[in-house]
Amino acid sequence: MKPNTSMMLKCQCLLDFSYSLGCKLADVN
């Protein structure tokens, strides 16, 4: 396994969070 797998998972979590946050903002507008 690559040593930066955990970092990639963290980035994926941030992307999922920002994506869901963007969807919430889109629903509000």
PDBQT receptor file of N, H, CA, C and O in Angstrom, charges set to zero:
ATOM      1  N   MET A   1       0.837  -1.221   0.000  1.00  0.00    +0.000 N 
ATOM      2  CA  MET A   1       0.000   0.000   0.000  1.00  0.00    +0.000 C 
ATOM      3  C   MET A   1       0.860   1.254   0.000  1.00  0.00    +0.000 C 
ATOM      4  O   MET A   1       1.954   1.271   0.564  1.00  0.00    +0.000 OA
ATOM      5  N   LYS A   2       0.361   2.290  -0.630  1.00  0.00    +0.000 N 
ATOM      6  H   LYS A   2      -0.528   2.276  -1.089  1.00  0.00    +0.000 HD
ATOM      7  CA  LYS A   2       1.103   3.544  -0.651  1.00  0.00    +0.000 C 
ATOM      8  C   LYS A   2       0.994   4.236   0.700  1.00  0.00    +0.000 C 
ATOM      9  O   LYS A   2      -0.036   4.122   1.365  1.00  0.00    +0.000 OA
ATOM     10  N   PRO A   3       2.041   4.955   1.122  1.00  0.00    +0.000 N 
ATOM     11  CA  PRO A   3       2.043   5.629   2.431  1.00  0.00    +0.000 C 
ATOM     12  C   PRO A   3       1.082   6.807   2.506  1.00  0.00    +0.000 C 
ATOM     13  O   PRO A   3       0.760   7.274   3.598  1.00  0.00    +0.000 OA
ATOM     14  N   ASN A   4       0.621   7.290   1.356  1.00  0.00    +0.000 N 
ATOM     15  H   ASN A   4       0.882   6.911   0.469  1.00  0.00    +0.000 HD
ATOM     16  CA  ASN A   4      -0.249   8.477   1.370  1.00  0.00    +0.000 C 
ATOM     17  C   ASN A   4      -1.720   8.098   1.221  1.00  0.00    +0.000 C 
ATOM     18  O   ASN A   4      -2.547   8.930   0.850  1.00  0.00    +0.000 OA
ATOM     19  N   THR A   5      -2.045   6.819   1.518  1.00  0.00    +0.000 N 
ATOM     20  H   THR A   5      -1.373   6.142   1.819  1.00  0.00    +0.000 HD
ATOM     21  CA  THR A   5      -3.433   6.370   1.380  1.00  0.00    +0.000 C 
ATOM     22  C   THR A   5      -4.326   7.098   2.366  1.00  0.00    +0.000 C 
ATOM     23  O   THR A   5      -5.433   7.515   2.025  1.00  0.00    +0.000 OA
ATOM     24  N   SER A   6      -3.838   7.250   3.600  1.00  0.00    +0.000 N 
ATOM     25  H   SER A   6      -2.938   6.911   3.877  1.00  0.00    +0.000 HD
ATOM     26  CA  SER A   6      -4.651   7.924   4.621  1.00  0.00    +0.000 C 
ATOM     27  C   SER A   6      -4.897   9.375   4.218  1.00  0.00    +0.000 C 
ATOM     28  O   SER A   6      -5.978   9.913   4.457  1.00  0.00    +0.000 OA
ATOM     29  N   MET A   7      -3.892  10.009   3.604  1.00  0.00    +0.000 N 
ATOM     30  H   MET A   7      -3.013   9.572   3.410  1.00  0.00    +0.000 HD
ATOM     31  CA  MET A   7      -4.056  11.401   3.168  1.00  0.00    +0.000 C 
ATOM     32  C   MET A   7      -5.104  11.475   2.063  1.00  0.00    +0.000 C 
ATOM     33  O   MET A   7      -5.906  12.407   2.013  1.00  0.00    +0.000 OA
ATOM     34  N   MET A   8      -5.085  10.483   1.181  1.00  0.00    +0.000 N 
ATOM     35  H   MET A   8      -4.434   9.725   1.222  1.00  0.00    +0.000 HD
ATOM     36  CA  MET A   8      -6.060  10.456   0.088  1.00  0.00    +0.000 C 
ATOM     37  C   MET A   8      -7.462  10.292   0.652  1.00  0.00    +0.000 C 
ATOM     38  O   MET A   8      -8.409  10.910   0.167  1.00  0.00    +0.000 OA
ATOM     39  N   LEU A   9      -7.595   9.448   1.687  1.00  0.00    +0.000 N 
ATOM     40  H   LEU A   9      -6.825   8.945   2.081  1.00  0.00    +0.000 HD
ATOM     41  CA  LEU A   9      -8.900   9.248   2.311  1.00  0.00    +0.000 C 
ATOM     42  C   LEU A   9      -9.363  10.544   2.953  1.00  0.00    +0.000 C 
ATOM     43  O   LEU A   9     -10.541  10.891   2.876  1.00  0.00    +0.000 OA
ATOM     44  N   LYS A  10      -8.435  11.268   3.591  1.00  0.00    +0.000 N 
ATOM     45  H   LYS A  10      -7.477  10.986   3.653  1.00  0.00    +0.000 HD
ATOM     46  CA  LYS A  10      -8.793  12.552   4.220  1.00  0.00    +0.000 C 
ATOM     47  C   LYS A  10      -9.266  13.532   3.156  1.00  0.00    +0.000 C 
ATOM     48  O   LYS A  10     -10.255  14.239   3.354  1.00  0.00    +0.000 OA
ATOM     49  N   CYS A  11      -8.567  13.576   2.033  1.00  0.00    +0.000 N 
ATOM     50  H   CYS A  11      -7.765  13.001   1.872  1.00  0.00    +0.000 HD
ATOM     51  CA  CYS A  11      -8.960  14.482   0.947  1.00  0.00    +0.000 C 
ATOM     52  C   CYS A  11     -10.334  14.095   0.424  1.00  0.00    +0.000 C 
ATOM     53  O   CYS A  11     -11.159  14.961   0.133  1.00  0.00    +0.000 OA
ATOM     54  N   GLN A  12     -10.583  12.780   0.304  1.00  0.00    +0.000 N 
ATOM     55  H   GLN A  12      -9.912  12.076   0.540  1.00  0.00    +0.000 HD
ATOM     56  CA  GLN A  12     -11.878  12.315  -0.191  1.00  0.00    +0.000 C 
ATOM     57  C   GLN A  12     -12.975  12.733   0.772  1.00  0.00    +0.000 C 
ATOM     58  O   GLN A  12     -14.060  13.133   0.350  1.00  0.00    +0.000 OA
ATOM     59  N   CYS A  13     -12.686  12.638   2.088  1.00  0.00    +0.000 N 
ATOM     60  H   CYS A  13     -11.805  12.313   2.430  1.00  0.00    +0.000 HD
ATOM     61  CA  CYS A  13     -13.682  13.038   3.088  1.00  0.00    +0.000 C 
ATOM     62  C   CYS A  13     -13.965  14.529   2.955  1.00  0.00    +0.000 C 
ATOM     63  O   CYS A  13     -15.119  14.950   3.035  1.00  0.00    +0.000 OA
ATOM     64  N   LEU A  14     -12.925  15.329   2.753  1.00  0.00    +0.000 N 
ATOM     65  H   LEU A  14     -11.988  14.987   2.688  1.00  0.00    +0.000 HD
ATOM     66  CA  LEU A  14     -13.104  16.776   2.603  1.00  0.00    +0.000 C 
ATOM     67  C   LEU A  14     -13.909  17.076   1.344  1.00  0.00    +0.000 C 
ATOM     68  O   LEU A  14     -14.761  17.965   1.341  1.00  0.00    +0.000 OA
ATOM     69  N   LEU A  15     -13.636  16.326   0.270  1.00  0.00    +0.000 N 
ATOM     70  H   LEU A  15     -12.944  15.604   0.273  1.00  0.00    +0.000 HD
ATOM     71  CA  LEU A  15     -14.378  16.548  -0.975  1.00  0.00    +0.000 C 
ATOM     72  C   LEU A  15     -15.845  16.195  -0.781  1.00  0.00    +0.000 C 
ATOM     73  O   LEU A  15     -16.730  16.917  -1.240  1.00  0.00    +0.000 OA
ATOM     74  N   ASP A  16     -16.103  15.071  -0.094  1.00  0.00    +0.000 N 
ATOM     75  H   ASP A  16     -15.384  14.484   0.279  1.00  0.00    +0.000 HD
ATOM     76  CA  ASP A  16     -17.488  14.665   0.149  1.00  0.00    +0.000 C 
ATOM     77  C   ASP A  16     -18.189  15.698   1.016  1.00  0.00    +0.000 C 
ATOM     78  O   ASP A  16     -19.354  16.020   0.783  1.00  0.00    +0.000 OA
ATOM     79  N   PHE A  17     -17.476  16.225   2.026  1.00  0.00    +0.000 N 
ATOM     80  H   PHE A  17     -16.529  15.963   2.215  1.00  0.00    +0.000 HD
ATOM     81  CA  PHE A  17     -18.064  17.211   2.929  1.00  0.00    +0.000 C 
ATOM     82  C   PHE A  17     -18.380  18.498   2.179  1.00  0.00    +0.000 C 
ATOM     83  O   PHE A  17     -19.476  19.042   2.311  1.00  0.00    +0.000 OA
ATOM     84  N   SER A  18     -17.430  18.986   1.398  1.00  0.00    +0.000 N 
ATOM     85  H   SER A  18     -16.539  18.544   1.290  1.00  0.00    +0.000 HD
ATOM     86  CA  SER A  18     -17.641  20.231   0.647  1.00  0.00    +0.000 C 
ATOM     87  C   SER A  18     -18.730  20.037  -0.403  1.00  0.00    +0.000 C 
ATOM     88  O   SER A  18     -19.494  20.961  -0.683  1.00  0.00    +0.000 OA
ATOM     89  N   TYR A  19     -18.806  18.841  -0.986  1.00  0.00    +0.000 N 
ATOM     90  H   TYR A  19     -18.186  18.091  -0.759  1.00  0.00    +0.000 HD
ATOM     91  CA  TYR A  19     -19.841  18.561  -1.993  1.00  0.00    +0.000 C 
ATOM     92  C   TYR A  19     -21.219  18.586  -1.349  1.00  0.00    +0.000 C 
ATOM     93  O   TYR A  19     -22.144  19.195  -1.886  1.00  0.00    +0.000 OA
ATOM     94  N   SER A  20     -21.365  17.921  -0.190  1.00  0.00    +0.000 N 
ATOM     95  H   SER A  20     -20.613  17.426   0.246  1.00  0.00    +0.000 HD
ATOM     96  CA  SER A  20     -22.655  17.902   0.506  1.00  0.00    +0.000 C 
ATOM     97  C   SER A  20     -23.006  19.306   0.978  1.00  0.00    +0.000 C 
ATOM     98  O   SER A  20     -24.173  19.696   0.961  1.00  0.00    +0.000 OA
ATOM     99  N   LEU A  21     -21.994  20.070   1.401  1.00  0.00    +0.000 N 
ATOM    100  H   LEU A  21     -21.046  19.753   1.415  1.00  0.00    +0.000 HD
ATOM    101  CA  LEU A  21     -22.228  21.442   1.853  1.00  0.00    +0.000 C 
ATOM    102  C   LEU A  21     -22.703  22.293   0.681  1.00  0.00    +0.000 C 
ATOM    103  O   LEU A  21     -23.609  23.114   0.832  1.00  0.00    +0.000 OA
ATOM    104  N   GLY A  22     -22.094  22.099  -0.484  1.00  0.00    +0.000 N 
ATOM    105  H   GLY A  22     -21.359  21.432  -0.606  1.00  0.00    +0.000 HD
ATOM    106  CA  GLY A  22     -22.500  22.834  -1.680  1.00  0.00    +0.000 C 
ATOM    107  C   GLY A  22     -23.932  22.491  -2.063  1.00  0.00    +0.000 C 
ATOM    108  O   GLY A  22     -24.684  23.363  -2.498  1.00  0.00    +0.000 OA
ATOM    109  N   CYS A  23     -24.317  21.215  -1.903  1.00  0.00    +0.000 N 
ATOM    110  H   CYS A  23     -23.705  20.507  -1.549  1.00  0.00    +0.000 HD
ATOM    111  CA  CYS A  23     -25.692  20.806  -2.218  1.00  0.00    +0.000 C 
ATOM    112  C   CYS A  23     -26.660  21.492  -1.266  1.00  0.00    +0.000 C 
ATOM    113  O   CYS A  23     -27.739  21.917  -1.678  1.00  0.00    +0.000 OA
ATOM    114  N   LYS A  24     -26.285  21.602  -0.004  1.00  0.00    +0.000 N 
ATOM    115  H   LYS A  24     -25.408  21.257   0.331  1.00  0.00    +0.000 HD
ATOM    116  CA  LYS A  24     -27.148  22.261   0.983  1.00  0.00    +0.000 C 
ATOM    117  C   LYS A  24     -27.316  23.733   0.622  1.00  0.00    +0.000 C 
ATOM    118  O   LYS A  24     -28.422  24.269   0.685  1.00  0.00    +0.000 OA
ATOM    119  N   LEU A  25     -26.215  24.386   0.243  1.00  0.00    +0.000 N 
ATOM    120  H   LEU A  25     -25.316  23.950   0.192  1.00  0.00    +0.000 HD
ATOM    121  CA  LEU A  25     -26.284  25.796  -0.134  1.00  0.00    +0.000 C 
ATOM    122  C   LEU A  25     -27.136  25.954  -1.390  1.00  0.00    +0.000 C 
ATOM    123  O   LEU A  25     -27.881  26.925  -1.520  1.00  0.00    +0.000 OA
ATOM    124  N   ALA A  26     -27.028  25.001  -2.311  1.00  0.00    +0.000 N 
ATOM    125  H   ALA A  26     -26.423  24.211  -2.205  1.00  0.00    +0.000 HD
ATOM    126  CA  ALA A  26     -27.812  25.070  -3.547  1.00  0.00    +0.000 C 
ATOM    127  C   ALA A  26     -29.295  24.912  -3.221  1.00  0.00    +0.000 C 
ATOM    128  O   ALA A  26     -30.141  25.547  -3.850  1.00  0.00    +0.000 OA
ATOM    129  N   ASP A  27     -29.611  24.065  -2.238  1.00  0.00    +0.000 N 
ATOM    130  H   ASP A  27     -28.923  23.549  -1.727  1.00  0.00    +0.000 HD
ATOM    131  CA  ASP A  27     -31.013  23.861  -1.855  1.00  0.00    +0.000 C 
ATOM    132  C   ASP A  27     -31.575  25.123  -1.208  1.00  0.00    +0.000 C 
ATOM    133  O   ASP A  27     -32.749  25.450  -1.385  1.00  0.00    +0.000 OA
ATOM    134  N   VAL A  28     -30.730  25.827  -0.459  1.00  0.00    +0.000 N 
ATOM    135  H   VAL A  28     -29.777  25.561  -0.316  1.00  0.00    +0.000 HD
ATOM    136  CA  VAL A  28     -31.190  27.040   0.227  1.00  0.00    +0.000 C 
ATOM    137  C   VAL A  28     -31.508  28.132  -0.797  1.00  0.00    +0.000 C 
ATOM    138  O   VAL A  28     -32.525  28.816  -0.683  1.00  0.00    +0.000 OA
ATOM    139  N   ASN A  29     -30.635  28.292  -1.797  1.00  0.00    +0.000 N 
ATOM    140  H   ASN A  29     -29.809  27.736  -1.890  1.00  0.00    +0.000 HD
ATOM    141  CA  ASN A  29     -30.843  29.351  -2.791  1.00  0.00    +0.000 C 
ATOM    142  C   ASN A  29     -31.985  29.016  -3.742  1.00  0.00    +0.000 C 
ATOM    143  O   ASN A  29     -32.292  29.802  -4.639  1.00  0.00    +0.000 OA
TER     144      ASN A  29
